[in-house]
Amino acid sequence: MNAASVDLDEVRELARAFAEREARDAEAYPAANVAELHAASLVGAPFAAGLGGRGWSLVDATMAVEAVAAASPSTALVWSMPLGLAGVLALGADVAPAEARAAYAAQIERIAAAYRAGELYAACNSEAGAGGSLAATRTLARRDAGGVFRLSGDKILASSGRFAQHFFSTAKVAPEELPGAGVVEFFLVRTDAAGVAIGSDWDGFGMRSTESQSVRYTDAPVEELLGFANYLALVQPLQYWFCLFAAIPLGCARGILDALGTPAPASPALRLRFAEATMRYEALRAYLLETAGGWRAAAGPAYAARVLRTKTYVSQESTKLAAELFALSGGRHYRRGSPVARLLADSFAGTALRPPLALALDTLAEQFGGE
Ligand SMILES: Cc1cc2nc3c(=O)[nH]c(=O)nc-3n(C[C@H](O)[C@H](O)[C@H](O)COP(=O)(O)OP(=O)(O)OC[C@H]3O[C@@H](n4cnc5c(N)ncnc54)[C@H](O)[C@@H]3O)c2cc1C
């Protein structure tokens, strides 16, 4: 595992302020929290220091997202999207084919400069009925007469919504329009571009303040293709985000454990249950961090399968742990807006995040024995 360069005390200090804001208003987008993450150079923390980051590894980023999730899961979720993009770009331009390397290096510099200017990149990939599957993407990218790609299609659950300046979006593109194109490509789109309509239909069970809105693209001009043709297959970046997503329900369970276990309850039976919960939490965290430690570009199908198992197991078991702890929590937490009740509701988002549990389990069953 890489030596950690993350200062978790610093992150936890920020997270305490996030928790206080969330206690005051759990519905409003956490703009002040995102601004503080920007001010501390944490939105793009995986970038090298020369690009305005902290040189974080995926292990660092996973620990930091978990620490924030224990205090404010919504902030952790909206942060995980640009944090993941920075982590993937921080692999550097060497991942590009030789002919695309210089252009990709320049793109990395441009995006890192936008992070330094406080701009937010958000993920706008999911589509209704696609079940989290990339192959089922229906959004299309077509070149106009001037050669600019334009996106058309409907997206759902784009966290940060109008609070982001840029979306990164998956779309299908015909090989005659982009030689070497993969199943889908990532495109960068300004959220204020013509043809981008951001809905206001978010009404989640948990993660109330994430502004996870529907988006309709109607011939929306893209800023640029992210990377180069067949980027997703050549770089295999999605596993980075999947590790960060698993850290969110894990942080929810940690937050509930902290809230209920401090001060330690007088009942020996409860102390035993909390000691057992601590063992389960520590085992989940160790599994996730070991998997995160294996991240590299184009890591191949065995690593993708390991990440899928880890994300599935950690999300599912963290959510169960959160529910079991909530059942032990007593009447004073049984209020819709109590921090513990919010953490419980927020934890379930981890099982819905890409790939959602049902799709992940189907894929695991297909893969089992096939390695
Ligand atoms: C709080 C929250 C925030 C999110 N933020 C973002 C974001 O910022 N950006 C973003 O792009 N996405 C985001 N998502 C979306 C998320 O990452 C998933 O992609 C999405 O929730 C999964 O698809 P669905 O819910 O539309 O499932 P549906 O397509 O409605 O499918 C319903 C169910 O059927 C299952 N299913 C469907 N097709 C198949 C299949 N072929 N095989 C097996 N099972 C199948 C699915 O797994 C799912 O359980 C967010 C989700 C949540 C809950």
The ligand as an SDF file (V2000), in Angstrom:
LIG
                    3D

 53 58  0  0  0  0  0  0  0  0999 V2000
  -27.8050    9.9150   -4.4500 C   0  0  0  0  0  0  0  0  0  0  0  0
  -27.3500    9.5180   -5.8080 C   0  0  0  0  0  0  0  0  0  0  0  0
  -26.4670   10.3300   -6.5040 C   0  0  0  0  0  0  0  0  0  0  0  0
  -26.0500    9.9890   -7.7920 C   0  0  0  0  0  0  0  0  0  0  0  0
  -25.1880   10.8310   -8.4260 N   0  0  0  0  0  0  0  0  0  0  0  0
  -24.8400   10.5630   -9.6920 C   0  0  0  0  0  0  0  0  0  0  0  0
  -24.0330   11.4760  -10.4460 C   0  0  0  0  0  0  0  0  0  0  0  0
  -23.5820   12.4950   -9.9150 O   0  0  0  0  0  0  0  0  0  0  0  0
  -23.7830   11.2030  -11.7330 N   0  0  0  0  0  0  0  0  0  0  0  0
  -24.2620   10.1030  -12.3370 C   0  0  0  0  0  0  0  0  0  0  0  0
  -23.9940    9.9180  -13.5230 O   0  0  0  0  0  0  0  0  0  0  0  0
  -25.0130    9.1900  -11.6810 N   0  0  0  0  0  0  0  0  0  0  0  0
  -25.3220    9.4110  -10.3700 C   0  0  0  0  0  0  0  0  0  0  0  0
  -26.1170    8.5260   -9.6900 N   0  0  0  0  0  0  0  0  0  0  0  0
  -26.6210    7.3350  -10.4090 C   0  0  0  0  0  0  0  0  0  0  0  0
  -25.9750    6.0220  -10.0140 C   0  0  0  0  0  0  0  0  0  0  0  0
  -24.5700    6.0950  -10.1330 O   0  0  0  0  0  0  0  0  0  0  0  0
  -26.5140    4.8370  -10.8420 C   0  0  0  0  0  0  0  0  0  0  0  0
  -26.0010    4.8580  -12.1440 O   0  0  0  0  0  0  0  0  0  0  0  0
  -27.9570    4.7720  -10.9860 C   0  0  0  0  0  0  0  0  0  0  0  0
  -28.6010    5.0030   -9.7420 O   0  0  0  0  0  0  0  0  0  0  0  0
  -28.3090    3.3450  -11.4610 C   0  0  0  0  0  0  0  0  0  0  0  0
  -29.2690    3.2860  -12.3620 O   0  0  0  0  0  0  0  0  0  0  0  0
  -30.8670    3.4330  -12.1000 P   0  0  0  0  0  0  0  0  0  0  0  0
  -31.1100    3.7460  -10.6710 O   0  0  0  0  0  0  0  0  0  0  0  0
  -31.3160    4.3600  -13.1280 O   0  0  0  0  0  0  0  0  0  0  0  0
  -31.3860    2.0240  -12.3770 O   0  0  0  0  0  0  0  0  0  0  0  0
  -32.5190    1.6520  -13.4620 P   0  0  0  0  0  0  0  0  0  0  0  0
  -31.9400    1.7770  -14.8010 O   0  0  0  0  0  0  0  0  0  0  0  0
  -33.7870    2.3790  -13.1390 O   0  0  0  0  0  0  0  0  0  0  0  0
  -32.6690    0.1490  -13.1110 O   0  0  0  0  0  0  0  0  0  0  0  0
  -33.4770   -0.2950  -11.9900 C   0  0  0  0  0  0  0  0  0  0  0  0
  -32.8750   -1.5080  -11.3570 C   0  0  0  0  0  0  0  0  0  0  0  0
  -32.7520   -2.5580  -12.3130 O   0  0  0  0  0  0  0  0  0  0  0  0
  -31.4220   -3.0250  -12.3630 C   0  0  0  0  0  0  0  0  0  0  0  0
  -31.0300   -3.2700  -13.7480 N   0  0  0  0  0  0  0  0  0  0  0  0
  -31.2740   -2.4930  -14.8130 C   0  0  0  0  0  0  0  0  0  0  0  0
  -30.7240   -3.0120  -15.9280 N   0  0  0  0  0  0  0  0  0  0  0  0
  -30.1260   -4.1430  -15.5250 C   0  0  0  0  0  0  0  0  0  0  0  0
  -29.3700   -5.1230  -16.2130 C   0  0  0  0  0  0  0  0  0  0  0  0
  -29.0990   -5.0330  -17.5260 N   0  0  0  0  0  0  0  0  0  0  0  0
  -28.8990   -6.1830  -15.4960 N   0  0  0  0  0  0  0  0  0  0  0  0
  -29.1490   -6.2770  -14.1600 C   0  0  0  0  0  0  0  0  0  0  0  0
  -29.8510   -5.3710  -13.4700 N   0  0  0  0  0  0  0  0  0  0  0  0
  -30.3310   -4.3250  -14.1440 C   0  0  0  0  0  0  0  0  0  0  0  0
  -30.5660   -1.9050  -11.8190 C   0  0  0  0  0  0  0  0  0  0  0  0
  -29.3750   -2.3890  -11.2360 O   0  0  0  0  0  0  0  0  0  0  0  0
  -31.4640   -1.2470  -10.8180 C   0  0  0  0  0  0  0  0  0  0  0  0
  -31.3530   -1.9010   -9.5660 O   0  0  0  0  0  0  0  0  0  0  0  0
  -26.5340    8.8140   -8.3970 C   0  0  0  0  0  0  0  0  0  0  0  0
  -27.4180    7.9670   -7.7000 C   0  0  0  0  0  0  0  0  0  0  0  0
  -27.8200    8.3180   -6.4170 C   0  0  0  0  0  0  0  0  0  0  0  0
  -28.7670    7.4150   -5.6960 C   0  0  0  0  0  0  0  0  0  0  0  0
  1  2  1  0
  2  3  1  0
  2 52  2  0
  3  4  2  0
  4  5  1  0
  4 50  1  0
  5  6  2  0
  6  7  1  0
  6 13  1  0
  7  8  2  0
  7  9  1  0
  9 10  1  0
 10 11  2  0
 10 12  1  0
 12 13  2  0
 13 14  1  0
 14 15  1  0
 14 50  1  0
 15 16  1  0
 16 17  1  0
 16 18  1  0
 18 19  1  0
 18 20  1  0
 20 21  1  0
 20 22  1  0
 22 23  1  0
 23 24  1  0
 24 25  2  0
 24 26  1  0
 24 27  1  0
 27 28  1  0
 28 29  2  0
 28 30  1  0
 28 31  1  0
 31 32  1  0
 32 33  1  0
 33 34  1  0
 33 48  1  0
 34 35  1  0
 35 36  1  0
 35 46  1  0
 36 37  1  0
 36 45  1  0
 37 38  2  0
 38 39  1  0
 39 40  1  0
 39 45  2  0
 40 41  1  0
 40 42  2  0
 42 43  1  0
 43 44  2  0
 44 45  1  0
 46 47  1  0
 46 48  1  0
 48 49  1  0
 50 51  2  0
 51 52  1  0
 52 53  1  0
M  END
$$$$
